Amino acid sequence: MHADASEPLKQLHKVLAELESLAKSAANTAGEGGTDLLGRLKGTLDSARTRIRDAEQAVQREATHGAKAADQYVHDHTWMSIGIAAAVAFLLGALTARRD
């Protein structure tokens, strides 16, 4: 997974962990009255975990598909890919040389 794409998912995991911790604390202090609320909260957290897992799998599938498509393009258009890479390298070299 790309670092930029996985950062929001990492943040969601942190939020879920914090919510779970809060739910456990609330259950310990609320006693019997909080049991129903705790049950609903756990159900919501489980649903959120499932959705995050599905999102992670979708991002992974898309990344894999994109990588395969790029690989196929480079194989199908080898010389064009070499030319583009050379042009980018030339432009980066020219920009770097101007700074000095």
Stockholm file with secondary structure:
# STOCKHOLM 1.0

chainA/1-100         MHADASEPLKQLHKVLAELESLAKSAANTAGEGGTDLLGRLKGTLDSARTRIRDAEQAVQREATHGAKAADQYVHDHTWMSIGIAAAVAFLLGALTARRD
#=GR chainA/1-100 SS CCHHHHHHHHHHHHHHHHHHHHHHHHHHHHGGGHHHHHHHHHHHHHHHHHHHHHHHHHHHHHHHHHHHHHHHHHHHTHHHHHHHHHHHHHHHHHHHHHHC
#=GC SS_cons         CCHHHHHHHHHHHHHHHHHHHHHHHHHHHHGGGHHHHHHHHHHHHHHHHHHHHHHHHHHHHHHHHHHHHHHHHHHHTHHHHHHHHHHHHHHHHHHHHHHC
//
